[in-house]
C-alpha cells in the first residue's frame, strides 16, 4: 500500500495578489468613464464608484418606486389646492 500524504500550501502570501482582466471599450466610452474621475483615480476606482452609486439608486427605486410616491413639491401643491390659505 502506497503511503498517501496530503500537502498543504500556504496561500497567505497571495492575499495582495489581484488577478486582472482586460475589457474592450471604445474611445468614446473610455472618455465618458474618465469624465467621472480625477487624475488620481484609476479606471477601476471610477467604475467601482459608479457601480456603488448604481446599487444605491437601484435600492432606492426598489424601496420607493416613483409610481407610489410623489415629490414634496407635488404634495405641497395638492395641499394648497385642497386647503387654500385664507387672506
C-alpha positions as YAML, in Angstrom:
chain: A
units: angstrom
residues:
- id: 1
  name: UNK
  ca: [0.00, 0.00, 0.00]
- id: 2
  name: UNK
  ca: [1.36, 3.39, -1.01]
- id: 3
  name: UNK
  ca: [1.52, 5.99, 1.73]
- id: 4
  name: UNK
  ca: [-0.55, 8.94, 0.56]
- id: 5
  name: UNK
  ca: [0.25, 12.27, 2.18]
- id: 6
  name: UNK
  ca: [-1.61, 15.49, 1.81]
- id: 7
  name: UNK
  ca: [0.32, 18.62, 1.02]
- id: 8
  name: UNK
  ca: [-0.93, 21.91, 2.35]
- id: 9
  name: UNK
  ca: [0.24, 25.08, 0.69]
- id: 10
  name: UNK
  ca: [0.06, 28.40, 2.49]
- id: 11
  name: UNK
  ca: [-1.58, 30.89, 0.15]
- id: 12
  name: UNK
  ca: [-1.39, 33.73, 2.68]
- id: 13
  name: UNK
  ca: [1.30, 35.46, 0.67]
- id: 14
  name: UNK
  ca: [-1.07, 35.79, -2.26]
- id: 15
  name: UNK
  ca: [-3.64, 37.91, -0.43]
- id: 16
  name: UNK
  ca: [-2.37, 41.10, -2.05]
- id: 17
  name: UNK
  ca: [-2.20, 39.50, -5.49]
- id: 18
  name: UNK
  ca: [-5.06, 40.59, -7.73]
- id: 19
  name: UNK
  ca: [-5.92, 38.93, -10.96]
- id: 20
  name: UNK
  ca: [-6.64, 41.41, -13.70]
- id: 21
  name: UNK
  ca: [-8.58, 41.22, -16.91]
- id: 22
  name: UNK
  ca: [-8.83, 43.34, -19.98]
- id: 23
  name: UNK
  ca: [-12.09, 44.65, -21.35]
- id: 24
  name: UNK
  ca: [-12.53, 46.34, -24.69]
- id: 25
  name: UNK
  ca: [-14.08, 49.79, -24.73]
- id: 26
  name: UNK
  ca: [-14.50, 52.28, -27.50]
- id: 27
  name: UNK
  ca: [-12.51, 55.50, -27.14]
- id: 28
  name: UNK
  ca: [-15.82, 57.31, -26.67]
- id: 29
  name: UNK
  ca: [-16.77, 55.12, -23.70]
- id: 30
  name: UNK
  ca: [-13.28, 55.48, -22.23]
- id: 31
  name: UNK
  ca: [-13.62, 59.28, -22.39]
- id: 32
  name: UNK
  ca: [-17.07, 59.13, -20.80]
- id: 33
  name: UNK
  ca: [-15.79, 57.00, -17.91]
- id: 34
  name: UNK
  ca: [-12.75, 59.22, -17.38]
- id: 35
  name: UNK
  ca: [-15.00, 62.29, -17.19]
- id: 36
  name: UNK
  ca: [-16.34, 60.92, -13.88]
- id: 37
  name: UNK
  ca: [-12.90, 60.75, -12.30]
- id: 38
  name: UNK
  ca: [-9.93, 62.79, -11.27]
- id: 39
  name: UNK
  ca: [-6.31, 62.50, -12.36]
- id: 40
  name: UNK
  ca: [-5.51, 60.47, -9.25]
- id: 41
  name: UNK
  ca: [-8.23, 57.86, -9.87]
- id: 42
  name: UNK
  ca: [-7.78, 54.72, -11.91]
- id: 43
  name: UNK
  ca: [-10.48, 53.42, -14.23]
- id: 44
  name: UNK
  ca: [-11.11, 50.69, -11.69]
- id: 45
  name: UNK
  ca: [-11.70, 53.30, -8.95]
- id: 46
  name: UNK
  ca: [-14.12, 55.21, -11.17]
- id: 47
  name: UNK
  ca: [-16.04, 52.11, -12.24]
- id: 48
  name: UNK
  ca: [-16.34, 50.87, -8.64]
- id: 49
  name: UNK
  ca: [-17.66, 54.28, -7.53]
- id: 50
  name: UNK
  ca: [-20.19, 54.35, -10.39]
- id: 51
  name: UNK
  ca: [-21.23, 50.80, -9.53]
- id: 52
  name: UNK
  ca: [-21.80, 51.70, -5.86]
- id: 53
  name: UNK
  ca: [-23.94, 54.67, -6.90]
- id: 54
  name: UNK
  ca: [-25.95, 52.45, -9.25]
- id: 55
  name: UNK
  ca: [-26.55, 49.89, -6.48]
- id: 56
  name: UNK
  ca: [-27.80, 52.63, -4.14]
- id: 57
  name: UNK
  ca: [-30.09, 54.03, -6.85]
- id: 58
  name: UNK
  ca: [-31.47, 50.57, -7.61]
- id: 59
  name: UNK
  ca: [-32.21, 50.02, -3.92]
- id: 60
  name: UNK
  ca: [-33.88, 53.46, -3.68]
- id: 61
  name: UNK
  ca: [-36.08, 52.67, -6.67]
- id: 62
  name: UNK
  ca: [-36.98, 49.29, -5.18]
- id: 63
  name: UNK
  ca: [-37.90, 50.75, -1.79]
- id: 64
  name: UNK
  ca: [-39.60, 53.88, -3.12]
- id: 65
  name: UNK
  ca: [-40.97, 53.30, -6.63]
- id: 66
  name: UNK
  ca: [-41.96, 56.55, -8.32]
- id: 67
  name: UNK
  ca: [-45.48, 55.27, -9.09]
- id: 68
  name: UNK
  ca: [-46.26, 55.08, -5.33]
- id: 69
  name: UNK
  ca: [-44.67, 58.34, -4.16]
- id: 70
  name: UNK
  ca: [-44.85, 61.99, -5.14]
- id: 71
  name: UNK
  ca: [-42.30, 64.75, -4.64]
- id: 72
  name: UNK
  ca: [-42.62, 67.21, -1.76]
- id: 73
  name: UNK
  ca: [-43.38, 70.00, -4.26]
- id: 74
  name: UNK
  ca: [-46.28, 67.98, -5.73]
- id: 75
  name: UNK
  ca: [-47.57, 67.27, -2.23]
- id: 76
  name: UNK
  ca: [-47.38, 70.95, -1.29]
- id: 77
  name: UNK
  ca: [-49.37, 71.91, -4.41]
- id: 78
  name: UNK
  ca: [-52.08, 69.34, -3.60]
- id: 79
  name: UNK
  ca: [-52.34, 70.55, 0.00]
- id: 80
  name: UNK
  ca: [-52.54, 74.21, -1.06]
- id: 81
  name: UNK
  ca: [-55.20, 73.35, -3.63]
- id: 82
  name: UNK
  ca: [-57.28, 71.41, -1.12]
- id: 83
  name: UNK
  ca: [-56.82, 73.85, 1.77]
- id: 84
  name: UNK
  ca: [-56.03, 77.31, 0.40]
- id: 85
  name: UNK
  ca: [-54.64, 79.86, 2.83]
- id: 86
  name: UNK
  ca: [-57.22, 82.38, 3.94]
- id: 87
  name: UNK
  ca: [-56.29, 86.03, 3.44]
...
